Amino acid sequence: MRLVEPPPVTPMDLGLPAKFAEWRADQWSAVEKIVNTPKRFIVICAATGFGKSITYMAASILGGGRSVVLTATKGLQDQLQSECGSLSSDIRGLANYLCPITESLGIPRDTTVADAPCQCGYGCGLRRAGCGYYDAYKLAQQAEITVTNYACWLYDGAKDSGERGDLQYGIPPVGSSVEDVEKQRVRQRVRMLIADEAHDIEGQLCMFLGVDFSRHECLTMKLDWPDSGLTVDDWREWAGQWLDKVTIRTSAAEQKLKSSGGRSWSKDLKKLRDLKRKLDRLSGMQADDGWIMNEVDVQGKSMAGVRFDPLSPARYAEGALWRGIEKIVLVSATVRPKTAELLGIDRNDLEFVEYDSSFDPKRRPVIHVPTNTRMTYHVEQDDDAMRWWLSKFDALVEDRLDRKGIVHCVSFKRAKFIYDNSRCSRHMMIHNNRDRAQVIEAFKRSDAPRILLSPSVSTGYDFPMEQCEYQIIVKIPFQSVQDKVIKARQEKDKQYGMYLAAQTLVQMTGRGMRSEKDQCETLILDDSFLWFFWRARVYFPAWFQEAVTFADNSPRPPATLRSVAHPNIIESVTSEIEKRY
């Protein structure tokens, strides 16, 4: 047996917090791979519990030069700030900071820097010192490690930095020659970009690149609103016609703001600037970029809104996201080589590394429970089929009323059907888009038996320990082809829908399993999983596949396997198991 040499340093030796006294399994291996890979891109697939943040923080310290860490969720950015705030600087979007001069200008106290006069042409002196946002921004420009989010980083690269500088190169030296400025940029440039939650990069990039207009927005700002049925070219012409007019109005309002010392500020000016930016982007869209248009809430010739998205964001990834940085690290529990392909990354410039999960698969089984029902549109219109399916669902829930669970419904309509017809509805909580945060928080605080019905907690939410001990996935989360963007991308890439559904499914299973001591079973009640698992297997991480079980019927967790400290987990499924992979 080959002896494995211990790491030459501990996390604490590198200045990481004292609670990270030792490396977890494979962490040091990942650090070495990030630092030493000859490839520009390295993709790290590591399950929850691996300790990804400590790994890439250590690699940032050892890599030399400045690093930027990108997150997709506020929760992860908060976590990094809490755990590694002494090592890194945190910067967020302007809307996260209050304007400090609201009282002196007589404007609402809850005005954020995103809507402040300084964003509309007013030269506020506090931008040099005294404003929470600009002070944090300067610290981020100078920090060895900067933590931010995708939206903040993308918009930072798109703006004209001017005297302010940017997050990538810092603050340009005042009064220096062009040659000195370039030398300074080389010295202080970001050398490593860490893209955490990398499975969501395509979505983050599309969100940034896309353009949307609402009927209310345009009519409020006195723009004509076209009828439905226009082509992308028609909309491009419409944007070109209005761009000059809105530019003139915006310039006049900005000049008035300057001459009044900021006191003529209003949200309308911010709306004008935002509208001008969107008109400029839409009018400049190239026909060969393959932009896809989705009309929103169409009734007759009228519609509530319209959105434009690129067919493929890959061609924009370098300029908007990677920005010439020499080493890019993509990190996620579900990231796959397909993720890199969709971002236009050359396979010859990529190293992909996958690590095992430290969580025992027996504590996180993913069990397909046969129902003789494929959850398709036509089946859901069949009352008899749905009553049969619901009887199977209720039997599973009734066997688990001693604990709390989550039902991933994929759509609100399906959640409502279960809530209205289930025998266990008195134990259920359901939410909509408006009250989601409040209902989820109430569910977390509640005692068993309690079941959360949700179409939208597949990512961004954690339910550790007793907060969730079982999950039921009602339907394989295929994207709707009613969305023209999804339909066009699937026509271009036949595997695109499979990849997205696999990513979402794996994310769902992880909501209730957050540590080695945790335990959560996931039951899949859609027989489409029988073919989907095999056809999409390349998109499932190995650590997910090892937990998948196919059962003949719905197993009840043996009572003898329940612990007093933390009840219930399936240790084995014995005679119910047909196969185990």
Secondary structure, DSSP 8 states (H G I E B T S, - for coil): -------SS-TGGGT--TT--S--TTHHHHHHHHHH-SSSEEEEE--TTS-HHHHHHHHHHHH-SEEEEEESSHHHHHHHHHHHTTT-EE---GGGSB-TTHHHHT--TT-BGGGSGGGGT---GGGTTT-HHHHHHHHHHH-SEEEEEHHHHHHHHHS--GGG-BTTTB---TT--HHHHHHHHHHHSEEEEEESSGGGHHHHHHHHH-EEEEHHHHHHTT-----TT--HHHHHHHHHHHHHHHHHHHHHHHHHHHHTTTTT--HHHHHHHHHHHHHHHHHT--GGG-EEEEEEEEETTEEEEEEEEES--HHHHIIIIITT-SEEEEEESS--HHHHHHTT--GGGEEEEE---SS-GGGS-EEE---S----HHHHT-HHHHHHHHHHHHHHHHTTTTSEEEEE-SSHHHHHHHHHH-TTGGGEEE--TTTHHHHHHHHHH--SSEEEEESS-SSS----GGG-SEEEE-S-----TTSHHHHHHHHH-TTHHHHHHHHHHHHHHTTT--STT---EEEE--TTHHHHHHHTGGGS-HHHHTTEEEESS-----GGG--SSS----S--GGGEEEE-
